[in-house]
């Protein structure tokens, strides 16, 4: 398996884990930040829109800095975003965290 294939599979696996994570914490997080279904749908939409943009930009990033740096940086950004989601109590901060999560 080439490193490019590994980077692609790792990214896809991470995306699946994060989508499952957001789905599993939806009820608790929506209640904590006081969001209804439409507001939480906006949170998910922000995450997925950023993921689409980063799917394109990720290839360029990997070409510029290499696979190892890109995967490590993405994992670090995702970990930071998930920890902030666990601590926040406002919708705008969760939107920012989902933006960071999408970049990661």
C-alpha positions as CSV (number, residue, x, y, z in Angstrom):
1,X,0.0,0.0,0.0
2,X,1.4,3.4,-1.0
3,X,1.5,6.3,1.5
4,X,-1.1,8.1,-0.6
5,X,-3.5,5.2,-0.3
6,X,-2.8,5.1,3.4
7,X,-3.5,8.9,3.8
8,X,-6.8,8.5,1.9
9,X,-7.9,5.5,3.9
10,X,-7.0,7.2,7.2
11,X,-8.9,10.3,6.2
12,X,-12.0,8.4,5.2
13,X,-11.9,6.3,8.4
14,X,-11.4,9.5,10.5
15,X,-14.4,11.2,8.7
16,X,-16.6,8.2,9.5
17,X,-15.6,8.2,13.1
18,X,-16.3,11.9,13.4
19,X,-19.7,11.7,11.7
20,X,-20.7,8.9,14.0
21,X,-19.4,10.9,17.0
22,X,-21.4,13.9,16.1
23,X,-24.5,11.7,15.6
24,X,-24.0,10.0,19.0
25,X,-23.7,13.3,21.0
26,X,-26.4,15.1,19.1
27,X,-29.1,14.9,21.8
28,X,-26.8,15.8,24.8
29,X,-25.0,18.5,22.9
30,X,-28.2,20.1,21.5
31,X,-29.7,20.2,25.0
32,X,-26.6,21.7,26.5
33,X,-26.2,24.5,24.0
34,X,-30.0,25.1,23.7
35,X,-30.2,24.2,20.0
36,X,-33.2,22.9,18.2
37,X,-33.0,20.5,15.3
38,X,-32.6,23.3,12.7
39,X,-29.7,24.9,14.6
40,X,-28.0,21.5,15.1
41,X,-28.5,20.8,11.4
42,X,-26.6,24.0,10.7
43,X,-23.8,22.7,12.9
44,X,-23.6,19.4,10.9
45,X,-23.9,21.4,7.6
46,X,-20.9,23.6,8.5
47,X,-18.8,20.5,9.3
48,X,-19.7,18.8,6.1
49,X,-19.2,21.9,3.9
50,X,-15.8,22.4,5.4
51,X,-15.0,18.8,4.8
52,X,-15.9,19.2,1.1
53,X,-13.6,22.2,0.8
54,X,-10.8,20.4,2.7
55,X,-11.1,17.3,0.5
56,X,-9.8,19.5,-2.3
57,X,-7.4,21.5,-0.3
58,X,-6.1,18.4,1.5
59,X,-4.5,17.1,-1.7
60,X,-2.6,20.3,-2.2
61,X,-1.6,20.3,1.5
62,X,-0.2,16.8,1.2
63,X,1.7,17.7,-1.9
64,X,3.2,20.8,-0.1
65,X,4.1,19.4,3.4
66,X,4.0,15.6,3.0
67,X,1.7,12.9,4.2
68,X,3.1,12.6,7.8
69,X,2.8,16.3,8.6
70,X,-0.7,16.5,7.1
71,X,-2.1,13.5,8.9
72,X,-0.5,14.6,12.2
73,X,-1.8,18.1,11.9
74,X,-5.3,16.9,10.9
75,X,-5.4,14.5,13.9
76,X,-4.2,17.3,16.3
77,X,-6.8,19.8,15.0
78,X,-9.6,17.1,15.3
79,X,-8.6,16.3,18.8
80,X,-8.6,20.0,19.8
81,X,-12.0,20.5,18.2
82,X,-13.5,17.5,19.9
83,X,-12.2,18.6,23.3
84,X,-13.6,22.1,22.8
85,X,-17.0,20.6,21.8
86,X,-17.0,18.8,25.1
87,X,-16.5,21.9,27.1
88,X,-18.6,24.5,25.3
89,X,-22.1,25.7,26.1
90,X,-22.9,28.0,23.1
91,X,-23.9,27.4,19.5
92,X,-21.4,29.8,17.9
93,X,-18.5,28.1,19.7
94,X,-19.8,24.7,18.5
95,X,-20.0,26.1,15.0
96,X,-16.4,27.2,15.3
97,X,-15.4,23.8,16.7
98,X,-17.1,22.1,13.8
99,X,-15.2,24.3,11.4
100,X,-11.9,23.3,13.0
101,X,-13.1,19.7,13.0
102,X,-13.8,19.9,9.3
103,X,-10.3,21.4,8.7
104,X,-8.8,18.6,10.7
